[in-house]
Structure formats: C-alpha cells, structure tokens
Amino acid sequence: MIEQLTTDPYALLARLRATEPVAWLPSLNGWLVTRHDLALRVMRDAATFTVDDPRFSTARVVGPSMLSLDAAEHARHRTPFARHFRPREISDRFDGFVRAECARLVDGFAAAGRAELRRALAGPLSVAVVADALGLDDTDTARVLAWYDAIVSTVDDISAGREPGPRGAEAFGELRSHIEGSVGRRSLVTEAASVLDLPEVVSNAAVLMFGGIETTEGMIANLLVHLLRNPEHLDRALVPEAIEESLRLEPAAAVVDRYATRDVALGGASIARGDLVTVSLTAANRDPAVFPEPDVFDPHRPNLRKQLAFAHGPHFCLGADLARLEARIAVETVLDRLPGIALAEPATASGLVFRKPAAVHVRWLPS
C-alpha cells in the first residue's frame, strides 16, 4: 500500500473516500482521512488533533518548531516570522528579487531549446528565495539543496516507518552552523533571534528552509506539467487560477500528520487517544462533493480557493503567498521567454509525503 500511495494513489484514495473516509492503514500505523469536510475538521481542531507529539517526523529531525507545536508555544514560535509573510510585505520585499532571479535562470538556458525545468528553474529559484530570506545568500546553492534533500529524505523515511540514516542529522548540523552565522544580517533569522532562543530560531529556520524549497519547487514543477499537458490553458492572464487548480489537483505536500489527544469519533471511525491521524490533502482536494470532475485540470472552477494544499487552521502554511508569487512569476517568465514551449518527455508526480515529478523535460523554439 505504501508503494501505491507513493506512485499512483488516486484510485485507492477515491475508493477509501467513498467507502471508508477515515480508514485504519496498518502500513501507516495510523488513520488516513480522505474526505474534504473531515480533513477540515481535523486541521481546525488542534485541541483534539495535535502536532505536538514526540513521534512527529519533522520534529525528530530538526527539533521543536512552529510546525510541531500547538497552542501558546506554537504562537510563540510562529509570530516572530509571521509578520514578514503578509501579502504586502512579501510583494515589497520579494517581487523584484524573484523577477530578476527568474530572468537570470531562464536566460541562462533559453538559447538551448531544451531544458529540465525542475532543476534548472523551480529548484534554484526556491533555494535563492529561501537563502535570501534566511540570510544564507552567500551559501552555495548545491550545498543548500543537499541539506534539504537529506532532511526531506529523512522525514520521508520516518513517515514510511523506515529507520532513518544519518544524512538528515548531518545536514541539519551543517545548516545549524550556517544559520547561527547569519544572525546579525538583514534576515528573518536576525529579527526572530531577538524573541526566541537560538536553538528555536534554528529549528524554525530549518522548517522554513525545507518547506520553502521542497513545497515551492514541487508546486512550480507540478504547475508547469499541468499547463503543458493542457496547452489550451497556456494563457498568461490565467496563471493565478492555474496555480490554484494545480495546487488542488496535485498538492506538493500530500499529507499532514496529527495525533489524537483523546478518544474521538470521526467519519464513522473510533479513534483512540494517541493514534496517528494522517490527513490526505491529495484525497481531500479531489473530493467530488466539493470539486466536480475532480481528476480534470480546470482553472475555471468557481471554488478554487477551497483547495487545501497549504493545509488549514492554525498550521496553514506561513509561506503560501510567497510560494504563489514565485510560481506566478516563474510561469510568466517561461511563457514570455520560451516560445512554443512543450513537454519533451512524459512527467508524473510521485512521493508519499511530498509529490512532484522527478524531472520536467521541455523544448521550445530557441531565438
């Protein structure tokens, strides 16, 4: 079952949603929630379904952070960073930077007529933005990518019940040294350090780093694939709607984990205190009760903002608007500078926790 959830989960998730929307899966050693309304209920109720549990995968790699704490401690960790992720602040600080970085990256390969856009555009852009935000802009891009690859791989191993290797801890140790060295520069880290202890700053910065890279890279890669598979929607004016529909159809973060704080009934299931409750954002976003013809890419849907790719409730993704900004400018740059762009090879997303294509090979008419 883990293999099916990793590679091609949609038929299984649809069957569970229709017959057993809160299902016990021995392979996950927990409950899987697949219906949109039940997903909302779990994510909104942090008192009953918490992230604050020693088994929480990300906390086991980077330590306690806003991602793995609830109630007052969650607010204490999140607030020093949250003020910088308001839409106006994001536009003022990052719009010009993202435009310049997208232009630089695309111009670097535009004459070739072919490229692999996940590693040539989506990944490097995500790294550059996170590095700038965290004061790591003098750190080699390949090193930052290696850190996040190791951390995400370790989180995946833990989520799948595998014994993690040492790479994640080693990568976090290197990241910790670099983040500690960035305190004092103009960055989110510096301001947070005036409120939080340094280990807390580091843990939250690590969450922002691998969240900002992994999910944004996946979001841009998935969006490019959806648009290039459906060229009738390759319209610059339609990009904001295409972003929301791509997020609905294939959220870069496929699941979020919670732990029951008490015995509770949910969707016909009797959940015991301490049980793992995993919400499938992928399944909730394809719930036909909310999104008719859920497997069809349709940027004209009237209710696109009901998609749950950024989660919901107190743990709604802090960087959602920054990720949207990066995705929009990346696609606009591609459409403006790569005429006749099309997929050169099939591309399919995969992943248990984080879903994206292994590669996005494209071709276009070189100028």
C-alpha positions in Angstrom: 0.0 0.0 0.0 2.9 2.4 0.7 4.1 1.9 -2.9 0.6 2.7 -4.3 0.3 5.8 -2.1 3.7 6.9 -3.3 3.3 6.3 -7.0 -0.3 6.3 -8.2 -2.6 6.9 -5.2 -5.7 8.4 -6.8 -7.8 5.2 -7.3 -7.1 4.0 -3.8 -7.8 7.3 -2.3 -11.1 7.6 -4.2 -12.2 4.2 -3.1 -11.4 4.9 0.6 -13.1 8.3 0.4 -16.3 6.7 -0.9 -16.4 3.6 1.4 -14.2 4.4 4.5 -13.3 8.1 4.6 -11.4 7.5 7.9 -9.6 4.2 7.4 -7.0 2.4 9.5 -4.0 1.6 7.3 -1.6 -0.8 9.0 1.2 0.2 6.6 1.0 3.7 8.1 0.2 2.5 11.6 -2.5 5.2 11.6 -5.8 6.5 10.3 -6.0 8.1 6.8 -8.6 10.9 6.3 -9.7 11.3 2.7 -12.8 13.4 2.7 -12.7 17.2 2.4 -15.1 18.1 5.3 -13.3 15.6 7.6 -9.9 17.0 6.6 -11.1 20.5 7.6 -12.4 19.2 10.9 -9.1 17.6 11.8 -6.9 20.6 10.8 -9.1 23.1 12.5 -9.3 21.3 15.9 -5.7 21.5 17.2 -7.0 20.7 20.7 -8.2 17.2 19.6 -5.8 16.6 16.7 -2.3 17.9 17.6 1.1 18.0 16.0 2.7 18.2 19.5 3.8 14.6 19.8 7.3 13.1 20.1 6.6 10.9 17.1 6.1 13.9 14.7 8.5 13.2 11.9 9.9 16.7 11.3 10.5 17.4 14.9 12.5 14.2 15.1 14.9 15.7 12.5 15.1 19.4 13.4 13.6 19.7 16.9 10.5 21.6 18.1 9.3 24.4 15.9 6.1 26.2 14.8 5.4 23.1 12.7 5.4 20.7 15.6 3.9 22.8 18.5 0.4 23.9 19.3 -1.5 26.5 21.4 0.7 29.1 23.1 4.0 27.6 22.2 3.0 27.4 18.6 2.1 31.1 18.6 5.4 32.0 20.4 7.4 30.3 17.7 5.3 31.4 14.7 4.7 35.1 15.5 8.2 36.4 15.0 8.2 35.1 11.5 4.6 35.5 10.5 4.7 39.3 10.4 7.1 39.1 7.4 4.7 36.9 5.4 1.8 39.3 4.9 1.0 39.8 1.2 2.1 43.4 1.1 5.4 42.7 2.8 6.0 39.7 0.5 5.4 41.8 -2.6 7.5 44.7 -1.4 10.5 42.5 -0.4 10.5 39.7 -2.9 8.7 40.7 -6.2 11.8 42.4 -7.7 14.1 39.7 -6.4 12.0 36.9 -7.8 11.6 38.6 -11.2 15.4 39.1 -11.5 16.2 35.6 -10.5 13.7 34.0 -12.9 15.0 36.1 -15.7 18.6 35.2 -14.9 17.8 31.5 -14.7 15.7 31.3 -17.9 18.1 33.5 -19.9 20.9 31.0 -18.8 19.3 28.2 -20.9 16.9 30.0 -23.3 19.2 29.6 -26.3 19.5 25.8 -25.9 15.9 25.0 -27.0 15.7 22.3 -24.3 15.9 22.2 -20.5 14.8 20.2 -17.4 12.9 22.9 -15.6 12.6 21.3 -12.1 16.4 21.6 -11.6 17.1 24.5 -13.9 14.3 26.8 -12.7 12.0 25.6 -9.9 14.7 24.3 -7.6 17.3 27.0 -7.9 14.6 29.7 -7.7 13.2 28.2 -4.5 16.7 27.9 -3.0 17.6 31.5 -3.9 14.4 33.0 -2.3 14.8 30.9 0.9 18.5 31.7 1.1 17.8 35.5 0.8 15.1 35.4 3.4 17.2 33.5 5.9 20.5 35.4 5.3 22.1 32.4 3.6 22.6 34.1 0.2 26.4 33.6 0.4 26.0 29.8 0.8 26.5 27.6 -2.3 23.2 26.6 -3.9 24.3 23.0 -4.3 25.0 22.8 -0.6 21.6 24.2 0.4 20.0 21.7 -2.0 22.0 18.8 -0.5 20.8 19.8 3.0 17.2 19.9 2.1 17.4 16.7 0.1 18.8 14.9 3.1 16.3 16.4 5.6 13.3 15.7 3.3 14.5 12.2 2.6 14.8 11.5 6.4 11.3 12.9 7.0 10.0 10.6 4.3 11.8 7.6 5.8 10.3 8.3 9.2 6.8 8.8 7.8 7.0 5.5 5.9 8.2 3.6 9.1 11.7 3.1 7.8 14.7 3.6 10.1 16.4 6.9 9.0 20.0 7.1 8.2 22.5 9.7 9.5 22.2 12.0 6.5 19.4 14.1 7.9 21.1 14.8 11.2 24.4 15.6 9.5 22.7 18.0 7.1 20.8 19.7 9.9 24.1 20.1 11.8 25.6 21.9 8.8 22.5 24.1 8.4 22.5 25.0 12.1 26.1 26.3 11.8 25.3 28.4 8.8 22.0 29.8 10.3 23.8 30.7 13.6 26.4 32.5 11.5 23.7 34.5 9.7 22.3 36.1 12.9 23.2 39.8 12.6 22.5 40.1 8.9 19.3 41.5 7.4 17.1 38.4 7.5 14.1 36.8 9.2 16.6 35.0 11.4 18.0 38.1 12.9 14.6 39.5 14.0 13.4 36.2 15.3 16.6 35.9 17.4 15.5 38.9 19.5 12.4 36.9 20.6 13.4 33.2 20.5 16.4 31.3 21.9 19.0 30.4 19.2 18.1 26.7 19.0 14.5 27.7 18.5 15.4 30.1 15.7 17.5 27.4 14.0 14.6 24.8 14.2 12.1 27.2 12.7 14.5 28.4 10.1 15.1 24.8 9.1 11.4 24.3 8.7 11.1 27.4 6.6 14.0 26.3 4.5 13.0 22.8 3.6 9.3 23.8 3.5 10.1 26.8 1.2 12.3 24.8 -1.1 10.5 21.4 -1.2 7.0 22.5 -1.5 7.7 25.5 -3.7 9.9 23.5 -6.1 7.2 20.9 -6.2 4.4 23.4 -6.7 6.2 25.1 -9.7 7.1 21.8 -11.3 3.6 20.4 -10.9 2.1 23.6 -12.3 4.4 23.5 -15.3 3.4 19.9 -16.0 -0.3 20.6 -15.7 -0.1 23.6 -18.0 2.0 21.9 -20.6 -0.3 18.8 -20.6 -3.2 21.2 -21.1 -1.9 23.8 -23.6 -5.3 25.3 -24.1 -4.8 26.9 -20.6 -1.4 28.4 -21.5 -2.7 31.9 -21.1 -0.7 34.5 -19.1 -3.9 36.1 -17.8 -5.0 32.7 -16.4 -1.9 31.9 -14.4 -3.3 32.8 -10.9 -6.2 30.5 -11.4 -4.0 27.8 -12.9 -1.8 27.9 -9.8 -4.8 27.2 -7.5 -6.1 24.4 -9.8 -2.7 22.8 -9.9 -2.4 23.0 -6.1 -5.8 21.3 -5.9 -5.0 18.6 -8.4 -1.6 17.7 -7.1 -0.6 19.4 -3.8 3.2 19.4 -3.3 2.7 18.3 0.3 0.4 15.3 0.0 -0.3 14.7 3.7 -0.2 16.3 7.1 0.0 14.3 10.4 -1.8 14.9 13.6 -2.2 12.8 16.8 -5.4 12.3 18.7 -5.3 13.9 22.2 -8.5 12.0 23.3 -10.8 9.2 22.2 -12.9 10.6 19.4 -15.3 9.6 16.7 -14.6 10.8 13.2 -16.3 9.8 9.9 -17.6 6.5 11.4 -14.2 5.6 12.9 -13.4 5.3 16.6 -10.0 6.9 17.1 -8.2 6.2 20.3 -6.1 8.7 22.2 -2.6 8.8 20.9 -3.5 7.4 17.4 -1.8 8.9 14.4 -4.3 10.7 12.1 -3.0 11.5 8.7 -4.9 13.9 6.5 -4.6 13.2 2.8 -4.6 16.6 1.2 -4.4 14.9 -2.2 -7.6 13.0 -1.5 -9.5 16.0 0.1 -8.6 18.1 -3.0 -10.2 15.5 -5.3 -13.4 15.1 -3.3 -16.2 15.2 -5.9 -18.6 16.5 -3.3 -16.6 19.8 -3.4 -14.9 19.6 -6.8 -17.0 18.0 -9.7 -14.9 16.0 -12.1 -12.0 16.2 -9.7 -9.4 14.5 -11.9 -9.8 17.2 -14.6 -7.4 20.2 -14.7 -9.9 23.1 -14.9 -8.6 26.6 -13.9 -12.1 28.0 -14.4 -13.5 26.2 -11.4 -15.5 28.8 -9.3 -14.4 27.4 -5.9 -10.6 27.0 -6.4 -9.8 28.7 -3.0 -11.4 25.7 -1.3 -8.3 23.6 -2.2 -6.3 22.6 0.9 -2.8 22.3 -0.5 -1.5 24.8 2.1 -3.4 22.9 4.9 -5.8 24.8 7.1 -6.3 26.0 10.7 -3.5 27.2 12.9 -0.9 25.4 10.8 -1.9 27.0 7.5 1.3 27.4 5.5 3.1 30.5 6.5 4.7 31.0 3.1 1.6 30.4 1.0 1.6 33.8 -0.6 5.3 33.8 -1.2 5.1 30.4 -2.9 2.2 31.8 -5.1 4.4 34.8 -6.0 7.3 32.6 -7.1 5.1 30.2 -9.1 3.3 33.0 -10.9 6.5 34.9 -11.9 8.3 31.7 -12.9 5.5 30.6 -15.2 5.1 34.2 -16.6 8.8 34.3 -17.3 8.7 30.9 -19.1 5.7 31.9 -21.2 7.4 35.3 -22.1 10.9 33.9 -23.0 10.4 30.4 -24.2 8.1 30.5 -27.3 6.4 27.3 -28.3 7.3 25.5 -25.1 6.0 21.9 -24.8 6.8 18.8 -22.8 9.7 16.8 -24.3 9.1 13.7 -22.2 6.2 12.5 -20.0 6.3 13.8 -16.4 4.4 12.3 -13.5 4.4 13.3 -9.9 5.3 10.8 -7.1 6.0 10.8 -3.4 4.4 9.7 -0.2 4.7 12.9 1.8 5.9 15.4 -0.9 4.7 14.9 -4.5 6.4 16.2 -7.6 7.8 14.9 -10.9 11.4 13.6 -10.9 12.0 15.8 -13.9 10.2 18.3 -16.3 12.0 18.0 -19.6 10.8 20.7 -22.1 11.6 22.0 -25.5 10.8 25.3 -27.3 11.8 27.4 -30.3 15.2 28.9 -29.5 15.5 32.6 -30.5 
